[in-house]
Structures are given as C-alpha cells and as structure tokens.
Amino acid sequence: MAPIHIEMIAVAPPYSAAQAKVTRFPVAADDGAKLHAFLTALLQIAGAGLNLEVLFQNEYFANGRDLIRPRLPEWQPQVGLGVWPNRPPPELWKTADLFRMARGESVPLMYQMTWITAGAKAASQALDLLLGRGMIVAILHAGPATELMADYKQTFLPAIQVPNLRILPFYVPLLDLQSLHQAQPGDLRRWLGKARFYLRESPQDNAILLIADTDLNVLFERSGARRDGAQSWLAF
C-alpha cells in the first residue's frame, strides 16, 4: 500500500503547517486505515495536556449520515457557523447566487458547523468514527471550551452584518490552502485564537490541513512518520 504523503506549507512563525494529501473524500478503506492511525497518533501526541474540540462541516453531512444520526442525542450537538477569515463575511443568498444555483452550481447559504459538546469521550468517539470522511475540524486548546469559543466570537462576529447570522451560538475558523497562502504575519494568531493545534479535512484541496503553534516536524517524527526530503514526510 502506498504511504500517506505529507507536505510542509510555509507559514509565519511560531506556527507550522502541512497538508496530508488524499485522492478523495471519503478516503478509500486501505488508505483510510493508515490515515486514521497516523492522525490519531499525531493528535494524541500533540494533545498531551490539552483539550479536544471536534466539529463536523454540515456541508458534507451525507459522507457520515449513517454514523452520525444514531449518536446525535448522546453527542449533544450545537449548530454554529464556520467563517472563512480570508473571504468576505457570511451573507444570505443574493440574486446572483440564485442564478448560479439555477445553472447547477452549489452555493452554500452558510457554512454550518456542528460542535460535539458532550465532553472528551464524545469528541473522541466522533473523531474516531468520522475521520477520513471529509467533514472534520479538530482543535486542541488549553483551558475551557467556553473561552475558546468566546475568543472566536470576538474575532469573527464584528465583520458579520446579517442579523440572522449574528445570533448563532458559536463561530469557528475554516481554513484551506488558499487561506494559508494568503495569510500575512499575525493572521494565523488572530484566526486560530487559543487553538494550539488545528486540523481540517479540506475537500477543496483533497487534503487534511494541519496547523500547530509548534514544530510539526517534531510531532511527525514522534508519530512514526519518515522524512522524504526537507519539506515532506511519509506515513505508513
């Protein structure tokens, strides 16, 4: 079986970033097992002494529908909003969007997120079940989850002008390769807030994005990956 290819992404210190490339989401069974094992080990090492928050992107709900629905009562989900910090703030559909949809384009009304709030066990269960399906955002942080989310609300809410979008219980950053390439010094610190480690499955990029406030190279090595050049790793 082919290894997982991980490529480093240049970002401003103290952060480091990388992408684990996939062919598609949901990831095929053999590749999915390797990816799951590597990312689980990585999160365990990166998360020592930290708290884990797990959310899924509602846009890709169909990828995990049968796994999610029976567990929703025990996961105590909350629905909030994902915000692309390098894009215009969320708005309701405009006439131009309706024409685009009439042509068959997919234009999300908003990027809804579901947050698993029932505690560490439920978050770990959701991560274990859904990782590899193109849905997950996982955040490692110190301190209470309420502080993490309050910080995100303070960061993202001022730019949102639509009243109906200003009353949601939480807001979290959505990042992709474009976000990282466009980020200026200081942007990641503002966008990630109190997050020490950020993982997002990015169907737009066919990749899992990994961002940490420490050296990912050290974490990759401790997670069993092998160097494949100065800016890339292989995980088996």
Summary of the structure (lengths in Angstrom):
residues: 236
radius of gyration: 17.4
end to end distance: 8.4
largest distance: 51.3
contacts: 726
relative contact order: 0.25
helix: 39%
strand: 25%
